[in-house]
Amino acid sequence: MAEVASHSYPHRHLLGIEGLAPSEIFTLLDLSESYVEQSRRDDKKVAVLKGRTVINVFFETSTRTRTSFELAGKRLGADVINISPDISAIKKGETLLDTALTLNAMRPDLLVVRHPQSGAVHLLAEKVGGAVINAGDGWHEHPTQALLDALTIRRRLGGLSGLTVAICGDIMHSRVARSNIHLFNTVGTRVRVVAPPTLLPAEMDRFGVEVFHEMQAGLDGVDIVMMLRLQTERMQGSFVPSVREYFRFFGLDARKLAAARPDALVMHPGPMNRGVEIDSDVADDIHRSLIQEQVEMGVAVRMACLDLLTRKLQSNHAETA
Amino acid sequence: MTKRTTLVNARLLDPASRLDMPGGILIEDGRITAIGPSVTAGGVQVDAAVIDCGGACAAPGLVDMRVQLGEPGGEHKETIDSGSLAAAAGGVTAVVALPNTSPIIDDVHVVEFIARRAREVRRVKVFAYGALTRGLKGEQLTEIGTLKNAGALAFTDGLRAVSSARVMRRALSYAQTFDALIVQHPEEPELARDGVMTEGEIATRLGLPGIPAAAEAMMIDRDLRLVALTGGRYHAAHVTTAEGVALIRRAKREGWHVTCDTAPHYFALNETSIGEYRTFGKVSPPLRTEADRRAVVDALADGTIDAVASDHDPQDQESKRLPFGDAEPGIVGLESLLPLCLELYHNGHMPLLDVLEKLTSAPADLLGLPLGRLAPGRAGDVVVFDPDSPTRILVDAFRSKSKNSPFDRRPVQGRVLRTIVDGRTVFEAG
């Protein structure tokens, strides 16, 4: 396992990418690398988090991210509990902070939290004793997704700086897009966003990105095409007129991908809407698509985050002792 | 026997008459009977209670034209009793409550209930708006004439805009029969729907749905056209944007009968006060950009904005300790109203008398209240304050039941020393 000094990530929580220094991001990515190798062995378990309790609190349904965090925790030897909205007291009207205080009383070491409201994870983190990982809050941030995307790119292309990434689709409602924009800006990757104006938030040009409304121009010469999921409720006339029209103009197919570099790679945070934002031919092209690799890297990145934040807990204990 | 109170040794400030001179005030049986240096010239009558102001300012008691007092229906957040205490501590001698109570003030009985509760509490003067439409639904007009006779001062749907142009046109037309003022929450509701802060870079960064500044301008623009069509009396509540004040400035120049107000948070704060999801910075309309804030200050100084109201909106912890999107909007404002307005004077934007006018005679005149003046024959409502002493806003010391203020620990200048209603002292600084 990689040796990492705890001062190289000086935060108690991982609430977002915004504000992280390049060195902190690289610390997390380097540690993730070691967990990629470990996850490919027959014996995938280590005892790094033995005796530790990780609670996954998902106020919004998720299979992929929750499973990824659960596996990550278990591979590190932690006791992992999942709490999802249908079994939580939220439905009975308990407030987020009451839930936080109740969970906190059970003395978890790490809380992995997803919530449909932007900022909800910050609010919860202020009230608990352990470390908190933001597993996605509203439209705001999804830091482990950005880290796993960066790890995937770095492993395939050997680095991050100097590359150009086009993030395409529903930028407005996407925490994945925001976290990725912050991360790429921090490590020197050039970012373009490509979307119809209805799916772009206000003043996007202030975020150090180039804005395009047309796929051909937006993908011209890029190294990576990152597609975003378009939620069903936004497809039928509210943000775009129809699925058919969206796919025609903004869905990624072989013809549009041809504008990018010949060896350009395709990414998607999943779950995909085939025939909406991405064509199956592109999604399943083993030479171009990194989509399965992203899922694998997800587990390794989450192991690294759990590991690093736990080390911080230890050093905090040591300081107070 | 005549009850007499004499204030002596004061700096008298009356915005309506532009009076600024040393002197005293004689209040007999609740009414001012004399003001000026001559009040004490022949000595004070032996039976008069004498209040030595020690050189502090004495101005008309503040008239706060928009507050929410929680009663009836929201007594866990504020009551007429606690709200009156807060008002008195803020130098406010008259408040006008929005109709968004439960039950809603769309019926004479609720107007009478509030008047009765205010009489029982007997601290500051409590008036009420009538709902403009039944149930604040924006569809059917309330009984404007009957409600006005029962004491409703003006008509509004409170924090909801009257969305339908047809309903607004009829309201502006019909209300003329009774010379009733129509007060609008100027925000195009469809454009603002789901929004929780002003649209722009910060909302994008925080991942929060935005309300564009244009939502305000669109509604004001539409309403101004309806004013032109009907000749009705129109007032835009809490204007917040450069475009919004520009529209009203132009309409005033053209001689239309339109007025507007704003609240201290729109000239004392901007959108950055939200920081990392601070729900105390969530208000409706939302805090705007720095350019908008400056435009509001300019509009106060040039007279485009007629009045300042506290927008007192008490919210308990359960309504604010939530994710930003789920939290209720609102700032508790009665006890910080005067010091925040005095910033306009201390920062050199406006003379002291002009600042006070926005808080006294201007709102009183808008609502047809014979208040807000230091003159013989007027009500003995006076605020005695020190405009200069440096202090901090301390929310824990607020008398209001709710403490939702983004101004906690803000350094300010100015302190209310005494509040007098009809000659009775209802607040005295400790």
Interface residues (C-beta under 8 A of the other chain):
Chain A: E18 T95 L96 L97 H115 Q117 S118 G119 A120 H122 L123 D137 G138 W139 H140 E141 R175 R178 P201 A202 E203 M204 R206 F207
Chain B: E199 G200 E201 A203 T204 R205 L206 G207 L208 P209 G210 P212 E276 Y277 E318 R321 L322 P323 F324 G325 D326
